[in-house]
Amino acid sequence: MSYPVLLTLHLFGALIFVGAVFFEILILEGARKHVDRAAMRAVEVAVMSRARRLMPWVLLVLYGAGVGMAWSYRSALTHPFESSFALMLVLKILLALSVLGHFIRAITWSLQRRMNARRSRFIHLSVFCHMIAIVLLAKGMFHWNVLSM
């Protein structure tokens, strides 16, 4: 698959995933204080049900396209300390792998019926912070690439 197609798929996957995380942290958490507990629980169940069906596909596209794009930079990845771009790419990949680990952990806790509000909040906040760092690294990589042309 061509790099522009992979980039487009990766960007759309990132938009959906990052948007969902931002929605949960910035919108749903803020709404909790203003909505009846039972109503909020019903909204959370509905949102999580939809997310469980959609997110595996989004992550498949996001990570699949990411691997395809990273393949284009395999020579830079073998020497990550030789350029700022390569170092940012390695950091971005490590953060993305950590996000994937969080996602897998959340699924296993849910399947084992061990997911609780505290764990859910921790995972969401951690992924939120990871996403901010990944977006900043991606933007930095873009500017590094443009400036080096």
C-alpha positions as CSV (number, residue, x, y, z in Angstrom):
1,M,0.0,0.0,0.0
2,S,1.3,3.5,-0.8
3,Y,2.6,5.8,1.9
4,P,-0.1,8.5,1.3
5,V,-2.9,5.9,1.7
6,L,-1.3,4.5,4.9
7,L,-0.9,8.1,6.2
8,T,-4.5,8.9,5.5
9,L,-5.7,5.6,7.2
10,H,-3.4,6.3,10.1
11,L,-4.7,9.9,10.5
12,F,-8.4,8.8,10.4
13,G,-7.7,6.0,12.9
14,A,-5.9,8.5,15.2
15,L,-8.7,11.1,14.9
16,I,-11.3,8.5,15.9
17,F,-9.2,7.0,18.8
18,V,-7.9,10.3,20.1
19,G,-11.3,11.9,19.7
20,A,-12.9,9.1,21.7
21,V,-10.4,9.4,24.5
22,F,-10.7,13.2,24.6
23,F,-14.6,12.9,24.7
24,E,-14.5,10.4,27.6
25,I,-12.0,12.5,29.6
26,L,-13.1,16.1,28.8
27,I,-16.8,15.7,28.1
28,L,-18.2,12.7,29.9
29,E,-16.2,13.3,33.1
30,G,-17.4,16.9,33.2
31,A,-21.0,15.8,32.6
32,R,-20.9,13.4,35.5
33,K,-21.4,16.2,38.0
34,H,-24.6,17.5,36.3
35,V,-26.4,14.2,35.4
36,D,-28.3,11.9,37.6
37,R,-26.2,8.9,38.6
38,A,-28.5,6.3,36.9
39,A,-28.7,8.3,33.7
40,M,-24.9,8.7,33.6
41,R,-24.5,5.0,34.2
42,A,-26.9,4.3,31.2
43,V,-24.9,6.7,29.0
44,E,-21.6,5.1,30.1
45,V,-22.9,1.6,29.3
46,A,-24.1,2.7,25.9
47,V,-20.9,4.5,25.1
48,M,-18.7,1.6,26.2
49,S,-20.8,-0.9,24.3
50,R,-20.3,1.1,21.1
51,A,-16.6,1.6,21.8
52,R,-16.1,-2.2,22.4
53,R,-17.5,-2.9,18.9
54,L,-15.8,0.0,17.1
55,M,-12.4,0.4,18.7
56,P,-10.8,-2.9,17.8
57,W,-11.4,-2.1,14.1
58,V,-10.1,1.5,14.6
59,L,-7.0,0.2,16.4
60,L,-6.4,-2.4,13.7
61,V,-6.4,0.4,11.0
62,L,-4.4,2.8,13.2
63,Y,-1.7,0.3,14.2
64,G,-1.7,-1.5,10.8
65,A,-1.1,1.7,9.0
66,G,1.4,2.8,11.6
67,V,3.4,-0.4,11.1
68,G,3.3,0.1,7.3
69,M,4.5,3.7,7.6
70,A,7.2,2.8,10.1
71,W,8.5,0.3,7.6
72,S,9.4,3.2,5.4
73,Y,11.6,4.5,8.1
74,R,13.2,1.2,9.1
75,S,16.8,2.5,8.4
76,A,16.2,5.6,10.7
77,L,14.7,3.3,13.4
78,T,17.9,1.2,13.5
79,H,19.8,4.4,14.5
80,P,17.3,6.4,16.6
81,F,19.9,8.7,18.1
82,E,21.3,10.0,14.8
83,S,18.4,12.4,14.2
84,S,15.7,14.1,16.1
85,F,13.2,12.7,13.7
86,A,14.2,9.1,14.4
87,L,14.3,9.7,18.1
88,M,10.8,11.2,18.1
89,L,9.5,8.3,15.9
90,V,10.9,5.8,18.4
91,L,9.4,7.6,21.3
92,K,6.1,7.8,19.5
93,I,6.2,4.0,18.7
94,L,7.0,3.2,22.4
95,L,4.1,5.4,23.6
96,A,1.8,3.8,21.0
97,L,2.8,0.3,22.2
98,S,2.1,1.4,25.8
99,V,-1.4,2.6,24.7
100,L,-2.0,-0.8,23.1
101,G,-0.9,-2.4,26.3
102,H,-3.4,-0.3,28.3
103,F,-6.1,-1.2,25.8
104,I,-5.3,-4.9,26.1
105,R,-5.2,-4.6,29.9
106,A,-8.6,-2.9,30.0
107,I,-10.1,-5.7,27.9
108,T,-8.7,-8.4,30.1
109,W,-9.9,-6.7,33.3
110,S,-13.3,-6.3,31.7
111,L,-13.5,-9.9,30.6
112,Q,-12.4,-11.0,34.1
113,R,-14.9,-8.7,35.7
114,R,-12.1,-6.9,37.5
115,M,-12.6,-3.5,35.9
116,N,-13.7,-1.0,38.4
117,A,-14.2,2.8,38.3
118,R,-10.7,3.5,39.8
119,R,-8.9,1.3,37.2
120,S,-11.0,2.7,34.4
121,R,-10.2,6.2,35.4
122,F,-6.5,5.4,35.7
123,I,-6.4,3.8,32.2
124,H,-8.3,6.6,30.6
125,L,-6.1,9.3,32.2
126,S,-3.0,7.5,31.3
127,V,-4.0,6.9,27.7
128,F,-5.1,10.6,27.6
129,C,-1.6,11.7,28.6
130,H,0.0,9.2,26.2
131,M,-2.2,10.6,23.4
132,I,-1.2,14.2,24.1
133,A,2.5,13.2,23.9
134,I,2.0,11.2,20.7
135,V,0.2,14.1,19.0
136,L,3.0,16.5,20.1
137,L,5.6,14.1,18.8
138,A,3.8,13.6,15.5
139,K,3.5,17.3,15.0
140,G,7.2,17.7,15.9
141,M,8.1,15.0,13.4
142,F,6.2,16.7,10.7
143,H,7.9,20.0,11.4
144,W,11.3,18.3,11.6
145,N,10.7,16.7,8.2
146,V,9.5,19.9,6.6
147,L,12.4,21.9,8.0
148,S,15.0,19.3,6.8
149,M,13.7,19.5,3.2
